[in-house]
């Protein structure tokens, strides 16, 4: 964010949002939670490293597909930004795989 790399910021915020959504408690678990003080609190799902990688790869695929579907030169800038975001996420995945 400090480098003001808009593609990186957007890609990372999107991926973090997707991970946050994946950790959310399923609605059926909330419905079955006991009522009363503290009854509405449920533990969030724990994601494995593989889950995180799969979610980030899905974010990459989503951006690549969206960029490919944008028609013509009128949307070239948006398509380039989506591809740049996908590249940021791929670099993140590569960095994770080389340190693992």
N, C-alpha and C positions, 0 to 999 in steps of 0.2 A: 504494500500500500504506500509505503514511503517513497518508493521509486516511481510511483504514479503510473504503473503499468496497468492500464485499464483492462486489458485482456486477462492478465493474471488475476487481478482482483475479482473480476466478474466470474472467471472460471472457478476460483477457489471458493467464492461465496456460494455459487451454485452447487458445487460438490458438497460443501459443508451443510447446506440446506437439505440436500438429498440424503446425506448420512443422518442428519437429525431426524428426518422423516422416517427413515428405516429403523431408528432406535425407538420410535414412538410405541406406546403400549397399544396392542390391538384393542379395538372397541369391545370385543366380547370379554376381554379381561376386565375392562372398566365396568361393564354391566354386571359382572359377577363379584365385584369388590364389595366388601361389607360396608354398610352405612354407619354413620356416626363419626366421631372425631378421628381424623386421620384415615378414615375408611376409603376416601377417594384417591389416596396416594397409592400408586403401583410402581414397581420397579421398571425402569426402561429396559428394553432389550439390549443385550450385550452383543456387539458385532465382532465376529472373528476377523482376522487379517484378510482372509479370503473373501468374506462378505464386503469389507471395505473396498478391496480391489475390484470386485465385481460391480459394485455401485459406481465407482469412479470410471471403470471401463464403459458402463452404460451411459454415463454422462458424456464421455468422449464420443461414443457412437451417436448419441442424440444430436450433438453439435455437428458432427460430420454429415449426418443425414439431412439436418436442417439446412446446412450450407449448400448441399447438392440440390436441394429442392427450390432454392431461391432463384427466380427467373431473371436472366439477363443482366446487362450492365447496370440497370437501375438499382439493383441490390448487391452489387459487387462489394461494396464496402462492408455491408452487414455479413455477407458470406465470408469475407476475409477475416473479420473479427471472430466469427464462429470457429473458423479453422485455427486461428491463433489461440483461442481458448482451448480447443482440443489438444493443440501442441503443448500448452502449459500442463494440462492434466497428464498427458503422455510422459512428459519429462518427469513429473512427480512420480508416476508409476515406475519409470525406469530407475529413478534414484532409490526408490524403496526396494526394488528388486536387486540392485547392486549392493545395498547395505545388509540385505537379509541373508 
